[in-house]
Amino acid sequence: MIDGEIMNEKDVELSKLKASEEACRMISEISGVNVVGLGTGSTVRKFIEVCFLQLRKFKIVASSPDTVVFTKKLGLYALDTLSVDEVDLYIDGADEVSTQLDMVKGRGGALLREKTLAYISNIRVYVVDYTKYTGLDYLYVKPIPIEVVPVALNYVIRSIKKTGLFEPFLRTGGGKDGPVVTDNGNYIIDLKPLKPVQNPREVHYSLKSIHGVVETGLFPSGELVDVVIVGYPDRAVVLRRQ
C-alpha cells in the first residue's frame, strides 16, 4: 500500500469520527427523543462507539443482527423492530449522497429493514464521510442494490435489462459459494447505472413495480431524508433537506 492510500484511509476514519461527533451533539439538542433507530455499516459503528454513553438513555431499535450484536458488546440493549410502532430519531449511513440529498444505500445488505425504520421515524439523520458525498445533483457513482425473492430472480434480471437503465449483477458472498442471502431470505442484485439517475423517486417506484422486487436501495430525499452530516478530516458539515 502506498503512502497516499494510507493517508486516505486515515482521512476517511477521521471523517467518520467528525461526522459521528456532530451527530452525537445533535442528539443532545433534540427534545422528546425516547426511541433511537440505528442502521448498519462502519460509520454507524463509529457513531455508536462515540455516542454509546448517551445512547444508554434511550430505547434502541437496530436494523440488522450485526448492529444488535455490536450494541450488546457495548452494553446497549436493542429492541426488535416489531416491538415499536414509531421511532423518534433514526441514525444511519449511506453509500452515495447527491447534492439533492438523494441517497443509495444497501451495501451491507440491510436495505429493507433500514428503509422500514426510516419510514417509521420522525427524524432521519445520515452520517457519512466525504467520499460518499459526490457533489453531483444526481445518483450515478455507486451500484443500486435491490432485494429480490429468489424464485423471481431470472425474471427480474431479464426485466431490468430490458429497461436499458442498468446493468444487473447478482451479488455473491465472499464467505460462501452462491448469492448473498439477506436477513429476510432474499437475494440482492446490484444495478450499475448506465446513465445518471435524475429522479430517484420515479426510478424507485418503477423498479418496485417489477414482479419479485421487494425493495430498492434508493432513498429519495423527499420521502426518507431529513439531515445528512458529511464528515471531513477537520470538520463536519450539516446538510438539511430544503
C-alpha positions as CSV (number, residue, x, y, z in Angstrom):
1,M,0.0,0.0,0.0
2,I,1.4,3.4,-1.0
3,D,1.6,6.3,1.5
4,G,-1.2,8.2,-0.2
5,E,-3.5,5.3,0.3
6,I,-2.6,5.0,4.0
7,M,-3.2,8.7,4.4
8,N,-6.5,8.5,2.6
9,E,-7.7,5.7,5.0
10,K,-6.7,7.9,7.9
11,D,-8.6,10.8,6.5
12,V,-11.7,8.7,6.0
13,E,-11.6,7.4,9.6
14,L,-11.1,10.9,10.9
15,S,-14.0,12.0,8.7
16,K,-16.3,9.3,10.2
17,L,-15.2,10.4,13.7
18,K,-16.0,14.1,13.0
19,A,-19.4,13.2,11.5
20,S,-20.2,10.9,14.4
21,E,-19.3,13.5,17.0
22,E,-21.6,16.0,15.2
23,A,-24.5,13.5,15.2
24,C,-24.0,12.8,18.9
25,R,-24.0,16.6,19.6
26,M,-27.2,16.9,17.5
27,I,-29.0,14.2,19.6
28,S,-28.4,16.2,22.8
29,E,-30.2,19.2,21.2
30,I,-33.3,17.3,20.1
31,S,-36.0,17.2,22.7
32,G,-38.5,14.3,23.2
33,V,-36.3,11.5,22.0
34,N,-37.0,8.2,23.6
35,V,-36.5,5.6,20.9
36,V,-33.5,5.7,18.6
37,G,-33.1,3.6,15.5
38,L,-29.7,2.5,14.3
39,G,-28.7,1.5,10.8
40,T,-25.9,-0.7,9.6
41,G,-22.3,-0.2,8.5
42,S,-18.9,1.1,9.5
43,T,-19.9,4.7,10.0
44,V,-22.9,3.7,12.2
45,R,-20.5,1.6,14.3
46,K,-18.2,4.6,14.7
47,F,-21.2,6.7,15.8
48,I,-22.3,4.0,18.3
49,E,-18.7,4.0,19.8
50,V,-18.6,7.8,20.0
51,C,-22.1,8.2,21.4
52,F,-22.8,5.0,23.4
53,L,-22.9,6.7,26.8
54,Q,-25.7,9.0,25.5
55,L,-27.4,6.1,23.7
56,R,-27.8,4.3,27.0
57,K,-30.5,6.8,27.9
58,F,-32.7,5.6,25.0
59,K,-34.5,2.6,23.8
60,I,-32.6,1.3,20.7
61,V,-34.0,-0.4,17.6
62,A,-31.5,-1.9,15.2
63,S,-31.8,-2.6,11.5
64,S,-29.7,-5.8,11.4
65,P,-28.4,-8.6,13.6
66,D,-24.9,-7.2,13.0
67,T,-25.9,-3.9,14.7
68,V,-27.7,-5.8,17.5
69,V,-24.5,-7.8,18.3
70,F,-22.4,-4.7,18.2
71,T,-24.7,-2.7,20.6
72,K,-24.8,-5.6,23.0
73,K,-21.0,-5.6,23.2
74,L,-21.1,-2.0,24.3
75,G,-23.7,-2.7,27.0
76,L,-26.7,-1.3,25.0
77,Y,-29.9,-3.2,24.6
78,A,-31.6,-3.3,21.2
79,L,-35.3,-4.0,20.7
80,D,-36.8,-5.9,17.8
81,T,-38.3,-3.7,15.1
82,L,-41.7,-5.4,15.6
83,S,-41.8,-4.1,19.2
84,V,-42.1,-0.4,18.2
85,D,-44.7,1.5,16.2
86,E,-42.7,4.7,15.9
87,V,-39.0,5.8,16.2
88,D,-38.2,9.3,17.3
89,L,-34.7,9.5,15.7
90,Y,-33.0,7.3,13.1
91,I,-29.3,7.3,12.6
92,D,-27.7,5.5,9.6
93,G,-25.0,5.8,7.0
94,A,-25.2,5.9,3.2
95,D,-23.1,4.7,0.2
96,E,-23.8,7.7,-2.1
97,V,-25.3,11.1,-1.5
98,S,-26.2,13.7,-4.1
99,T,-26.4,17.4,-3.6
100,Q,-30.2,16.9,-3.6
101,L,-29.6,14.6,-0.6
102,D,-31.0,11.6,-2.6
103,M,-29.1,8.5,-1.5
104,V,-28.1,5.0,-2.4
105,K,-27.9,2.5,0.5
106,G,-27.7,-1.2,1.0
107,R,-24.0,-2.2,0.6
108,G,-24.4,-4.0,3.9
109,G,-27.5,-5.9,2.6
110,A,-29.9,-4.5,5.2
111,L,-31.8,-2.1,2.9
112,L,-35.3,-3.4,3.5
113,R,-35.0,-3.2,7.3
114,E,-33.2,0.2,7.1
115,K,-35.9,1.6,4.9
116,T,-38.6,0.3,7.2
117,L,-37.0,2.1,10.2
118,A,-36.6,5.3,8.1
119,Y,-40.3,5.2,7.2
120,I,-41.5,4.9,10.8
121,S,-39.0,7.5,12.1
122,N,-39.9,11.1,12.8
123,I,-36.4,12.4,12.1
124,R,-33.9,10.7,9.8
125,V,-30.2,11.6,10.1
126,Y,-27.5,10.1,7.9
127,V,-23.8,10.2,8.8
128,V,-21.3,9.8,6.0
129,D,-17.6,10.6,5.3
130,Y,-16.7,12.9,2.5
131,T,-16.1,10.1,-0.1
132,K,-19.8,9.3,-0.1
133,Y,-20.9,12.9,-0.9
134,T,-20.4,13.2,-4.6
135,G,-21.2,16.9,-5.3
136,L,-23.4,15.8,-8.2
137,D,-27.1,16.6,-8.4
138,Y,-27.9,13.0,-9.5
139,L,-27.0,9.5,-8.5
140,Y,-24.6,7.6,-10.7
141,V,-21.4,6.6,-8.8
142,K,-22.4,3.5,-6.8
143,P,-24.4,0.4,-7.8
144,I,-28.0,0.5,-6.6
145,P,-29.0,-2.7,-4.7
146,I,-32.4,-4.3,-4.9
147,E,-33.7,-7.1,-2.8
148,V,-35.4,-9.8,-4.8
149,V,-37.3,-13.0,-3.9
150,P,-35.2,-16.0,-5.1
151,V,-38.0,-17.6,-7.2
152,A,-38.3,-14.4,-9.4
153,L,-34.5,-13.8,-9.8
154,N,-34.2,-14.6,-13.5
155,Y,-37.4,-12.7,-14.4
156,V,-36.2,-9.6,-12.5
157,I,-32.8,-9.7,-14.2
158,R,-34.4,-10.0,-17.6
159,S,-36.9,-7.2,-16.9
160,I,-34.2,-4.8,-15.7
161,K,-32.0,-5.5,-18.8
162,K,-34.9,-4.5,-21.0
163,T,-35.2,-1.1,-19.4
164,G,-31.7,-0.1,-20.7
165,L,-31.1,1.9,-17.5
166,F,-28.9,-0.6,-15.5
167,E,-26.6,-3.5,-15.9
168,P,-27.7,-6.0,-13.2
169,F,-25.2,-8.2,-11.2
170,L,-26.3,-10.9,-8.7
171,R,-24.3,-10.2,-5.5
172,T,-22.3,-13.2,-4.3
173,G,-20.7,-13.8,-0.9
174,G,-17.1,-13.9,0.0
175,G,-17.5,-16.4,2.8
176,K,-19.7,-18.9,0.9
177,D,-20.5,-20.1,-2.6
178,G,-23.5,-18.7,-4.3
179,P,-25.6,-15.5,-3.9
180,V,-25.7,-13.3,-0.8
181,V,-28.9,-14.1,1.2
182,T,-30.4,-11.2,3.2
183,D,-31.8,-11.4,6.7
184,N,-35.2,-11.8,5.0
185,G,-34.1,-14.8,3.0
186,N,-33.9,-12.9,-0.3
187,Y,-31.2,-12.2,-2.9
188,I,-29.5,-8.9,-3.8
189,I,-29.0,-7.7,-7.3
190,D,-26.7,-4.7,-7.7
191,L,-27.6,-2.4,-10.5
192,K,-24.8,-0.5,-12.3
193,P,-26.3,2.7,-13.7
194,L,-25.8,3.2,-17.4
195,K,-27.0,6.8,-17.2
196,P,-27.4,9.3,-14.3
197,V,-30.4,8.7,-12.1
198,Q,-32.0,12.1,-12.2
199,N,-35.3,11.2,-10.5
200,P,-34.6,8.6,-7.8
201,R,-38.2,8.5,-6.5
202,E,-39.6,7.7,-10.0
203,V,-36.9,5.1,-10.6
204,H,-37.5,3.5,-7.2
205,Y,-41.2,3.0,-7.9
206,S,-40.5,1.8,-11.4
207,L,-38.2,-0.9,-10.1
208,K,-40.6,-1.9,-7.3
209,S,-43.3,-2.4,-9.9
210,I,-41.3,-5.3,-11.4
211,H,-42.6,-8.6,-10.1
212,G,-40.3,-10.1,-7.5
213,V,-38.6,-6.9,-6.4
214,V,-39.1,-6.5,-2.6
215,E,-37.2,-3.2,-2.1
216,T,-34.6,-0.9,-3.6
217,G,-31.6,0.9,-2.1
218,L,-32.8,4.2,-3.5
219,F,-33.7,6.6,-0.7
220,P,-35.3,9.7,-2.2
221,S,-34.7,12.8,-0.1
222,G,-38.3,13.9,-0.2
223,E,-39.5,10.8,1.5
224,L,-36.7,9.4,3.7
225,V,-34.0,12.0,4.4
226,D,-34.1,15.0,6.8
227,V,-30.4,15.6,7.6
228,V,-27.1,14.5,6.2
229,I,-23.9,15.0,8.2
230,V,-20.8,14.9,6.0
231,G,-17.5,14.4,7.8
232,Y,-14.2,15.7,6.7
233,P,-10.8,15.1,8.5
234,D,-11.1,18.5,10.2
235,R,-14.8,19.3,10.4
236,A,-18.4,18.1,9.8
237,V,-20.9,19.8,7.6
238,V,-24.6,19.6,8.3
239,L,-26.9,19.5,5.2
240,R,-30.7,19.8,5.7
241,R,-33.4,18.9,3.2
242,Q,-34.9,22.0,1.8
